[in-house]
Amino acid sequence: MAEIELRGVSKRFPGITAVKRVDFTIHDGEFFILVGPSGCGKSTLLNMIVGLEDVSEGEIRVDGERVDDLDPKDRNMAMVFQSYAIYPHMTVRENMAFPLSLARMSKQEIERRVSQAAEILQLQEFLDRKPRALSGGQRQRVAMGRAIVREPNVFLLDEPLSNLDAKLRVQMRTEIARLQRQLGTTTVYVTHDQTEAMTLGDRIAVLRAGEMLQIGTPRELYERPGSLFVAGFIGSPAMNFLPARWSEERLELPIGSIALPEQLRARVADAEGPLIAGFRPDHLSVSSDGDSERLQFEVEADVVEWLGADLFVYFDVELEGFDNLALPEDLELEIGNRERQSLVARIDPAAGVQEGNRLKLYLAPDRVQVFEADSGANLLLDV
């Protein structure tokens, strides 16, 4: 196990800076997730940690020792790739033993490690098969086994599940989480799938255009996103957004107005420029629960998705009176078309809502996040 520290790390390619001065620490034994859209720099960052890419600026330390000037083979890290990268002409046993053979370990030690890894990954019955006789999930387990046998200080996984179908992804996600907790090895995992990030990670780092936007536990990022981008990227379905303004000590939205808690009013009132209010689909309900402070509004169900335990109701909100706000265009978010905005509510399937139904929805004031439209910053984050 190992603690990894990145200090002012940047990576520049000709004409572009892929990673911009990131600083963070991955704790000993932690399952740490790097998440973000394609091209945000997460794989480049992983490659710098393992040594496949040079660091343009800054330094990387493992247990206090600087490693960014070491070759990959000298960092005692093992990487699992998206494409499995296993040899088709070798058996499972030979694939898993290959890095140990290169290290000239004894046959007895190689057999011990391969047998142990095969037992952990439930691959004992497949040891004499070749990759073509395995499923996608089994091939990925072989790739992980080849990393495990090295007994590294750090595991690095670069979108290892993206080539699998939906059912296998869920199964392998569970297996990876169980495996990491069993081994206790520091793990850095790259993904663009926020569901993987939320279910696997002890902590998550959200990247965008090479910049580290926020680091926190899955719950912290979900409940207290630091910016519009994080709020829209984390969560499925994504957070609902509406233009907002502060008027007469209340936050006005196209669906009504709410009174914010006293400690939040000054910060919102002092904000410059347009505001955007955000709330999660599961923060909307079909009952007031006896709370008179909840905002009540009526909508028409446009699309209804029944998923067994959940019911997602999509509806449009008119933006009349708010359509003149200059909303940002570079945050990769869809904040309406200046006339209406599509929102979604996650409600109890027992409500029996169907497409075309009118229904009343309720929103508690303490569930609303308020963002500056220009900077994207969450005004309520540090309150």
PyMOL commands that set and color helices and strands:
alter all, ss='L'
color gray80, all
select helices_A, chain A and resi 42-50+72-74+92-102+107-120+124-126+131-133+136-148+166-183+194-200+218-223+228-233+262-269+281-283+349-351+365-367
alter helices_A, ss='H'
color red, helices_A
select strands_A, chain A and resi 4-13+16-26+31-35+57-62+65-66+77-80+154-158+186-191+203-208+211-216+240-247+250-253+256-258+275-279+284-285+295-300+303-306+311-318+340-347+358-363+369-372
alter strands_A, ss='S'
color yellow, strands_A
deselect
rebuild
show_as cartoon
